[in-house]
Amino acid sequence: MSHLNYLEKLLEGVGTEWQALGDLVTLRRGRVMSKGFLSENTGIFPVYSSQTANDGMIGSIDTYDFDGEYISWTTDGANAGTIFYRKGKFSITNVCGLMKIIDENLLNYKYLPVVHLGRR
């Protein structure tokens, strides 16, 4: 009797091409933003950090670093590895990672299978 795991059973009979995630997406980190910077540059564009309350938003500033569709995750703290779907104009701090799909014909953000992005 075959002892297939869940993924093998799910994909049984389906032609599948396995690729490294790093070949399909670009990975980035945010930038350092102090509380002073946030208060001196208040605006309409959200800033996300490693917290998970309020969807990770810690404030809003008058500029943005990213515009589009992304996956972000927390890299530090008790909730490291928590993943968020982001869309629009926003910024992230240095305690967040950001994933951008290189070719959206190959992957869909809402179904991107991310197993674990936390520390090793």
N, C-alpha and C positions, 0 to 999 in steps of 0.2 A: 504494500500500500504506500502510496506517495504521501509524503508529509510536506505539502506546499504551504508556504506562509500566505498571509492575507493578500499581499501584493501580487504574488505569483498566481494565486487563484483568480484574482481580479483581472489580470492581464493574460490569462491562459488563452492561447490561440490568437492573440493580437500581436501583430508585428510592432515591436517596440525598439526604438533607438535610444540608448542611454548616452547622455552627454553630461559633462561636468558643468555645474551651475555657473562657474566662472567663465565658461565659454558662451553662455547665453545671456548674462546680465553684467552690468557694471556695478561695482560696489564702491561706496564712498562713505566718508564720515562728515559730520557737521563741523561747525566752528565754535570756538569759545565765545560765549556771550554772558557777560556779567549782569547782575541785577541792575547796576548803574546804567549799562548800555541799554537794557530793555526799557528802563524808565525814561532815559534821555531820547529815545527814538521811537516812542509810542506811535503806533499806526494800526492799519487794518489787516496786516498779513500775519497769520499765526506762526508762533515759534514753538516747536515741540522739543521735549527733553526726555530724560530717562524715567520720569514719573509716569504712572499709568492712570492716575486720576485725571479727569477732564480730558480724556482721550490723549493724554500726554502733553497738552498745551500748557505752557508756562507764561505766556504773554503774547503780545502782538507788536510788531514793529512796522516802520514805514517803508521798508524794502523787503525783497524776498530773494532767496538763493535758488529756489527750484520752482519750476512751473510745469505741471504735467501730472502723470500718473506714476506712482511709486509704491514700494513697500518700505516701511521704516521699521527699525527694531531698537530696543534699548540694549545698550552694551554694558552698562554698569548697574550696580545696586541689587536689591533683593528681587527685582523683577526683570533682571537681565534676560534677554531672549524673547521678551514680549513683542509680538508683531502687530503692526498697524497698516492698514491700507490708506494711502494718502492720495488726494487728487486736488489739483489747483495750485495756487501760488502760496508758498510757505518757506520757512527756514527750519533747520534743525541744529541742535547744539552738538558739541563734540562728544557727548555721551550717547549718541544715536548713530546707527548705521543706516545707509540708504541703498536700495536696490532699484536699478532701472533696467528694464528689459531692452535688449539690443534690437531684436526683431520681433515685433508684436504679432507677426504672422505665425510664429512658432509657439509662443506662450501667451497666456492670459493672466493678468494680475490677480484676478479674483479666484483663480484656480491654481495658482503657482504653488507647487508642493514643496513647502519649506519645512523640513523636519526639525532642525534646531539651529539657531543662529547664535546661541550664547557662547560663553567662554569654553575653551577646551580644557 
